[in-house]
Amino acid sequence: MNKLAPLLALMLFPSSLAATYTVVRGDTLWGIAQRSGTTVADLRAANGLNTDALEVGQVLQLPGAAATPAATSAPTVASLSGVQVQTPARVKEGDPFVLRLSGDNASRVRVRFPSELNEDVRRPNEWLSPVQIGGAWVVLGRVVLGQTAPVRYELELDGVSAGGQFPVGPLGQPVQNLNMPASIAAVLQDPGRAAETAAVEKAYELRTPPAWTEPFAQAIAGGRRSSGFGQPRRETAGAKINYHYGMDYSAPKGTRVQAVNLGRVVLAATYPVRGGLVVIDHGAGLLSLYFHLSKIDVSVGQSVSRGQKVGEVGSTGYSTGPHLHLEMRLRGEAVDPARWVDQRLPQ
Ligand SMILES: [Zn+2]
């Protein structure tokens, strides 16, 4: 699927502008070099550094920026001693994706995504350790809806960094006007909404070990897809654009809803917007969420197996008719549920 290429992170670029940068918490020399279109060697030379250690507040002279990696469209591939990484050639808005790590040191690498620093995402640029799924060491990534800048990744092992990037394409869906009736839109003003938001945000913070070993299943049998993932839409005429963070399946009230994979129930209650809600933690920062249920069959703390019934379709919360809204969230950000079906990992 992807070809491995030699390290590109230390290519030399000619200087074209001078600037300074003030170090913030979590910065590395490599990351600063990558973001400013220069190299670690040039940064060291420009600042007389003989160590890679940085201090918060330290001001660095940036020796120059030039043909930055962001200007290219082809994926670049990084390598470190004893580690190879395989990335997708290309992703699109709302995609989950997988960095596959191989080599003797694959399990010891740390990975982060510096491009997230420019995005509205939860815990941007978080250091991630590979997890073993299906016999491979992987790091899961996500592209948020509405964002099409290239994904940049950084690998770190024993103080040495490398990195690369790959392009992101648009979903290209037209904006839909929902024209929700005022009686239903009123739930968005419900005073109970703050507690609902806090409960799901807490679930988004979970970073438990991956629980699943089998491919993901459908959440509902025979449901008709009524609204696709990532649809940009306005609740009422003239309102700002929101994205549809899940996949809707139209089905009669009482239709069986099942867990898409092995996991542990972390929320099971009825809320103003999501209605009857079940949230399952699958580990590795991945949650599945089942909205608008008329009946809930599981409780918090319970382990569920792939295909186990978790509840029944309903129209509770912010909903105009019986349907299941299924979301998959990776470290808190919505990713396309269809990319997991019949897969252990998104391809
Ligand atoms: Zn929906």
Boltz pocket constraint, residues with backbone or C-beta under 6 A from the ligand:
constraints:
  - pocket:
      binder: B
      contacts: [[A, 227], [A, 244], [A, 246], [A, 247], [A, 248], [A, 324], [A, 325], [A, 326]]
      max_distance: 6.0
